[in-house]
Each structure stands twice: as structure tokens, then as C-alpha cells.
Amino acid sequence: MAEMRDSMVQQWADWLGDRMSSARSVPRCTVERELRLLIDVMTEMVGPMRRDVKKVWYVACEHYGRVAMTRGLAAGEVVEEMQFLRELLIRNLSPVLAAMRARQGMATMLRLNRVLDKGIADAVAGYTDALVATLFAQNGVPATETELDPSEIDKQLETIEADLTATTGKANKGPHRVVTAPPEIDLR
């Protein structure tokens, strides 16, 4: 999964199309960074560190929902964007899962789907929290400025990436983390 990360991010970004640049305050590179982070965390969620990384996954998904609200998406679009990840995983991992013993492949696929379902719920919760915060930021009066500062989004992403690194013990490689595939899903 880790070896396919960059191509999966590119596919995911292509599927998102115009949504990637719908908000001028959130540049395309930031959205792509967030997609990379979600795939990095998902990679860890199917490996031996899954219990340790669970909190990072929920925080990353909630953050994705908050940023999606800033990008001007509807709640249903947040769900749809996360469903794209499910489709990417099915398409890209099906040969690997088919090569596994039936029980192991099914368990891995069920785990991926369960993790994604919870992630989607957290993304929608993050979206809703951000929406409510903008509507009631000033004692019930809608806030005039609803966009997050791009540097603040980057700081938040750095914090989540640092949490992932601290949890897994894997060092950052380059501007965005590169995670090695867990032993259960060796793609070579």
C-alpha cells in the first residue's frame, strides 16, 4: 500500500477534479498532502500498530472534514471523497488480497472497511463542528470569515504527521512522510 501511495494520491486527486481548487484559501498541494497523510495512516491501520495509530486516524479524518468545510464542500461531498479512498483501496489491493489465504484476505478487507467507515463518520463530525463553529462564532451571529489560514492548516497537518511519526517510530522522509508497508501487506 505504501509503495502505491503516490499513484493513489494522484488518482484520488484526479477524481476530486475541480473540488481540489474550489477554495482559494486551501491550495491543491495542501489537499494532496492531506490525502497522503490519510493513506499513510490507513497503511498503519492495517498493520501491527493499528491500535496505537487509531487515535491519529480519527484526528486526521476529523481534520479532513474541517478542511473540506473550508473548501466549500457539502457534507455529502466529504463522504463521497472518503468513499473514493475505499474504491482506490479495493482497486489497488485486490490482487494482493486475492493472493492471501482466504481468511486473511477477508479479515484485512473487513478491517479496512471498518476503519474507513469510522473515518468517514469522523470526517463528517469534523465538517459539522467546523460548520457550527462558523455559524455561531460570535454569540449566535454568523461569522464573516469562515476560511482557515493556510499556514494554520499546514501547522495542524505537521502536528498530525508528528503524532503519526511518534506513534509508529518511523522517521519522516522528505516533505511528506513515506511509510513502509506493514508485513501483512507486502506488495512486492
C-alpha positions in Angstrom: 0.0 0.0 0.0 2.8 2.4 0.9 4.5 1.8 -2.4 1.4 2.7 -4.3 0.7 5.8 -2.1 1.8 8.5 -4.6 -0.1 6.9 -7.5 -3.1 6.5 -5.3 -2.9 10.2 -4.2 -2.7 11.2 -7.9 -5.7 9.1 -8.8 -7.7 10.4 -5.8 -6.8 14.0 -6.7 -7.9 13.4 -10.3 -11.2 12.0 -9.2 -11.7 15.1 -7.0 -11.2 17.3 -10.0 -12.4 20.8 -9.5 -13.1 20.3 -5.8 -9.3 20.4 -5.3 -9.2 24.1 -6.1 -12.7 25.2 -5.2 -11.4 27.3 -2.3 -8.6 29.7 -2.9 -7.6 29.6 0.8 -6.7 25.9 0.6 -4.1 25.2 -2.1 -4.1 22.0 -4.1 -0.8 21.0 -2.6 -2.3 21.1 0.9 -5.2 18.9 -0.1 -2.8 16.4 -1.7 -0.7 16.5 1.5 -3.8 15.6 3.4 -4.7 12.8 1.1 -1.1 11.4 1.5 -1.5 11.6 5.3 -4.8 9.7 5.2 -3.2 7.0 3.1 -0.1 6.8 5.3 -2.3 6.4 8.4 -4.5 3.9 6.7 -1.4 1.9 5.8 -0.6 1.7 9.5 -4.2 0.9 10.4 -3.9 -2.5 8.7 -0.6 -3.4 10.3 0.6 -4.4 13.7 0.4 -0.8 15.0 -3.3 -0.4 14.3 -4.4 0.0 17.9 -1.7 2.6 18.5 -2.5 4.6 15.4 -6.3 4.6 15.8 -6.4 8.0 17.5 -4.2 9.5 14.8 -6.6 8.1 12.2 -9.6 9.7 13.9 -7.8 13.1 14.3 -6.7 13.0 10.6 -10.2 12.3 9.4 -11.8 14.9 11.6 -9.2 17.4 10.3 -10.0 16.4 6.7 -13.7 17.2 7.4 -12.9 20.6 8.8 -10.7 21.5 5.9 -13.4 20.2 3.5 -15.9 22.7 5.1 -13.3 25.4 4.4 -13.0 24.3 0.8 -16.7 24.9 0.5 -17.9 21.3 0.1 -21.2 19.9 1.3 -21.3 17.2 3.9 -22.2 14.6 1.3 -19.2 15.6 -0.7 -17.0 14.8 2.2 -18.5 11.3 2.4 -18.0 10.9 -1.4 -14.4 12.0 -1.2 -13.7 9.4 1.5 -15.6 6.8 -0.5 -13.1 7.4 -3.3 -10.4 6.1 -0.9 -12.4 2.9 -0.4 -12.6 2.4 -4.2 -8.9 3.1 -4.6 -8.0 0.6 -1.9 -10.3 -2.1 -3.5 -8.9 -1.5 -7.0 -5.2 -1.4 -5.9 -5.2 -4.0 -3.2 -7.5 -6.6 -4.8 -4.6 -8.5 -6.4 -2.7 -8.6 -3.1 -5.7 -9.6 -1.1 -6.6 -12.3 -3.6 -3.1 -13.8 -3.2 -3.6 -14.1 0.5 -5.2 -17.0 2.3 -9.0 -16.5 2.0 -9.4 -15.9 5.7 -6.5 -13.5 6.0 -7.6 -11.5 2.9 -11.2 -11.3 4.1 -10.1 -10.2 7.5 -7.9 -7.5 6.0 -10.6 -6.2 3.7 -13.2 -6.1 6.5 -10.7 -4.3 8.8 -10.1 -1.7 6.0 -13.8 -1.2 5.5 -14.5 -0.8 9.2 -11.6 1.7 9.6 -12.9 3.7 6.6 -16.5 3.7 7.9 -15.3 5.1 11.2 -13.1 7.6 9.4 -16.0 8.8 7.3 -18.1 9.4 10.4 -15.2 11.4 12.0 -14.8 13.4 8.8 -18.5 14.3 8.8 -18.2 15.2 12.5 -15.3 17.4 11.8 -17.2 19.1 9.0 -20.2 19.6 11.1 -18.2 21.0 14.0 -16.4 23.5 11.7 -19.8 24.5 10.1 -21.4 25.1 13.5 -18.3 27.0 14.7 -18.5 29.4 11.8 -22.3 29.9 12.2 -22.1 30.7 15.9 -18.7 32.1 16.4 -20.0 35.4 17.6 -22.8 34.7 20.1 -25.2 33.3 17.5 -24.3 35.7 14.8 -22.7 34.0 11.7 -19.0 34.8 11.4 -18.0 36.9 8.5 -14.8 35.0 7.8 -15.1 31.2 7.6 -11.8 30.3 5.9 -8.8 28.9 7.8 -5.4 30.4 7.3 -3.4 28.1 5.0 -0.4 28.3 7.4 -2.7 27.2 10.2 -3.8 24.2 8.2 -0.1 23.3 7.5 0.7 23.6 11.2 -2.2 21.2 12.0 -1.0 18.8 9.4 2.5 18.9 10.8 1.1 18.1 14.2 -0.8 15.1 12.9 2.2 13.9 10.9 4.4 14.3 14.0 1.9 12.3 16.0 2.0 9.5 13.4 5.8 9.5 13.4 5.9 9.5 17.2 3.3 6.6 17.4 4.9 4.4 14.8 8.6 5.3 15.4 9.2 5.8 11.7 11.1 8.9 10.7 9.9 11.5 8.2 11.4 11.1 4.8 11.2 14.2 2.7 8.5 16.9 2.9 5.7 14.3 3.4 6.0 11.1 5.3 6.8 7.9 3.4 5.6 4.9 5.3 6.8 1.4 4.6 4.2 -1.3 4.0 3.3 -3.4 7.1 4.4 -7.0 6.9 0.8 -8.2 6.4 0.5 -6.4 3.1 3.9 -6.8 1.3 3.3 -5.6 -2.2 6.5 -6.9 -3.8 
